[in-house]
Amino acid sequence: MAEQFEAPFITFEGGEGAGKSTQIEILATFLREKGILVETVREPGGTAGAEQIRDILLKGRTDRWDPVTEALLMSAARRDLLIKRIKPHLEEGTWIICDRHFDSTTAYQGFGHQIGYDEIRELNHFTVGSFQPDLTFIIDIPPQVGIDRTAGRTLGEDRFERMTMEFHNRVLEGYETIARHNPDRCIVVNGLQDVDVLSKELQAITLRHLKGFFENYREA
Ligand code: Z5A
């Protein structure tokens, strides 16, 4: 039984450049216009400690970390964000939209680096217990399209971008498996659609899927 809060936890997943950040901002604005308190966060990051971990995870040589170390660092950053920001906000009734969460560890470290689905499921459970998103959007695009969209960024946070196309194809396969195993919370959407068309689709799904949370919010 998943841990429950009065506000929902929404996550966005998908490959590099899928359009997560773009859609998160549009969805947050849509919810705020309805009078809902919304915080947006991203992983890895979102606290002072998690941002430091982000820096060492996203910069440098592709083989800087072995896969298990990388999974543990992602999980450490996640736990810090969960304990210090996500849960306190949810407890206060603030909705959270998170750019990546534990499904990224399953897709990237579990499938991309081939640690394995069950192994990462155990690690995720150790990291967050029974906590899980109420709704997860998986934005589906071919890996090369996403990589082309983000080419030319200058932050130097491109360690994953530089991994092989085989790695990125396995990540995609990971997301397909996650969606198949979690049909109640995971919704796959086509990331090749126009930004506006996709944002309307995400709003409609959010209204439908989180109906109970919208009703509670109106009553409170
Ligand atoms: N990672 C991991 O391995 N394990 C984990 O557990 C976690 C993470 C939590 C984080 O990198 C990396 O960490 C990530 C996985 C790994 N690496 N990869 N790959 P990040 O935070 O730097 O990158 P990201 O999460 O992949 O986000 P991103 O690159 O910023 O992409 P995005 O947020 O999905 O896309 P965007 O910024 O909204 O859009 C990208 C561009 O495309 C931008 O110019 C937009 O204007 C454009 N765009 C957006 N939507 C569209 C549409 N619909 N059509 C055309 N163009 C569009």
Residues whose N, C-alpha, C, O or C-beta is under 5 A from the ligand:
A	BS01	Z5A	G15 E16 G17 A18 G19 K20 S21 T22 Q23 E43 P44 M74 R100 H101 S104 T105 Y108 R149 T150 E157 F160 E161 G191 Q193 D194 V195
